[in-house]
């Protein structure tokens, strides 16, 4: 009940009912007048009515009361009075109210330390997961967005049709850049490049190994941004055997930036390069993390087959920057005219060019050849969903804990409502408690997020992930957004439940949850919480099981006993190296080749008597007569390669799947049969058993093993399990004696095979700890 000043005045003056003001005027005043002003205005009107009653009588007093009521109900008067009242009351009362809310929230949280710890820890873990994945995804989607022409830069990709369907390729024919300059209009700039992921270089007598060398033309820095420290940007990359290095390369190998200019070094024992410029090292978030930039005219000397070759695609790429206002459709129409003009008729029939925006160059679809590593879009979506699930489970945990604590706070609610608190005030109070918990959780989550970021940076060998509040406003906005979102999600329902208690029952302690009937909201939240955790566990178990199935299936040979190293110069007599290695009794076998053992394979197409219309896809490995013995491959029919055979290239060994593809039922019937492979007629010399040729597939592809010394790129060595260290040193010494001008490097075959599961291992690296966190948060709530 509100305070009635009129009744007090009536009692004081002893007015009779017939001497009172008109009731309808009072009703109108109380309906129209703001509550904050009603008491004061009604008191003034009664005082005037009392004076007029003494002086003028009842009628005049009642008439004046009506006139004064209408006059006081002027909207302007109320607006001004209300504004003054609101200013003084709100500036004091709201501030004091909010202050009291936060003080009460902190006291209540301090009183229930276990409850507060569980809530803060649960939300902090959710925040840490969200922040880590947000920083990771934001870094991956930011690749090459720092270039000023980023929205106009496109990569010219290949689209080739064959028997397996559409084949997309980020690499392109080497002369395509010059053809585009001559044939296509509407372009700002065109630049061509060739990429080498690993290279060796020699400075005087010292040999080093570097990563990410690019052969680029002089237009490169007209398309992509770069900060020049020394040299002329217009002429540094125009001459033969010129090279531009980064400041990191100059400081590490050439004695400093100033000393680097005009210095020379030998690239891959083929090119003597002279430094004509120094540029700032590119940021980490780029797909072109060059350490050196070699002038493009030098490519013809280093890779002669690249010059004016419209049939060979290796590691050449072409980028264009469109003029302002030019659309990709206009350029596509002109690119289509290049194909019949420069390509052979056969290649032109199944080849086309298409433009891919620079923003999509980070291989988010896994279809193109990028220059760094793959981070497909599906992986970003999976990680984002996982982060959302963890945060959602943490919010549900908070809601369940708060509602479970509601009985303990029932008396508090009853007292507050009895003292005059409205339901909205109670909701604000409990939301303020949630805000305090969320802010503390966000701060703890930021500290926890540093742990996985540090682990990932250690694995990457560089500052891969980090965040800076002052330089990256997106982090601040994300944290503010997640704080507000968590506060609303986690705090609204408990506040709604607590503020709804009835004062009398709350004070009597008669509030109870009762026996739930049906699927109420709280029960649904509990089910959802554990369902989300179980989904994460099931996904983890499925991925782990499938990955183990791939990794543990029998290879047919002992991968732990085999090492391999690349052959830098295939012109040497490899048989001599093999004989030198076999002099060590701890070396059981040596073979030369390329591909095999799920490491590498070249694609090819083959067909038999049915003709080209029946082309089928397959893969090709290269190996010598010791290949089958090295990898324990059983010969089902025919013969192995003979040492020094007369026609090594035209006689091949195939697997059972290829024999079936030729329509031959038995391996014995396939021996001596001719078929066409890569437009070359070859004869089947032998048939071997099927084995898995891809690490993440249960499908066995048709395979051809060919003896071609020109294609031998690696030496594989099987060593005995005893005296492994001494044997490895002997292999290194033998290799260095054969190739003294190169760096020696080797890998165990089992380690190389394990790296092929990197994509799934990366996902598991997130799924395992996140599944544990989901269960841990849920169990804390229980």
ZIHUNOR-V778972 format. One record per helix or strand of 2 or more residues. SS is the DSSP state (helix for helix, strand for strand). FROM is the first residue (numbers start at 1). TO is the last residue. If there is no record, write none. Layout:
BEGIN
ss:SS from:FROM to:TO
ss:SS from:FROM to:TO
END
This chain:
BEGIN
ss:helix from:5 to:13
ss:helix from:17 to:19
ss:helix from:23 to:32
ss:helix from:35 to:56
ss:helix from:58 to:72
ss:helix from:75 to:111
ss:helix from:113 to:141
ss:helix from:150 to:152
ss:strand from:153 to:162
ss:strand from:165 to:169
ss:helix from:176 to:183
ss:strand from:187 to:203
ss:strand from:206 to:216
ss:helix from:220 to:223
ss:strand from:228 to:231
ss:strand from:242 to:246
ss:helix from:247 to:253
ss:helix from:257 to:260
ss:strand from:264 to:267
ss:strand from:271 to:279
ss:strand from:292 to:295
ss:helix from:296 to:302
ss:helix from:304 to:306
ss:strand from:316 to:322
ss:helix from:328 to:342
ss:helix from:345 to:349
ss:strand from:351 to:357
ss:helix from:358 to:360
ss:helix from:377 to:404
ss:helix from:406 to:418
ss:helix from:423 to:460
ss:helix from:473 to:498
ss:helix from:503 to:508
ss:helix from:521 to:552
ss:helix from:559 to:561
ss:strand from:562 to:566
ss:helix from:574 to:582
ss:strand from:587 to:594
ss:strand from:602 to:607
ss:helix from:612 to:614
ss:strand from:616 to:623
ss:helix from:627 to:630
ss:strand from:635 to:638
ss:strand from:651 to:655
ss:helix from:656 to:661
ss:helix from:667 to:670
ss:strand from:674 to:677
ss:strand from:680 to:688
ss:strand from:703 to:706
ss:helix from:709 to:711
ss:strand from:714 to:719
ss:helix from:724 to:738
ss:strand from:747 to:748
ss:helix from:749 to:755
ss:helix from:758 to:781
END
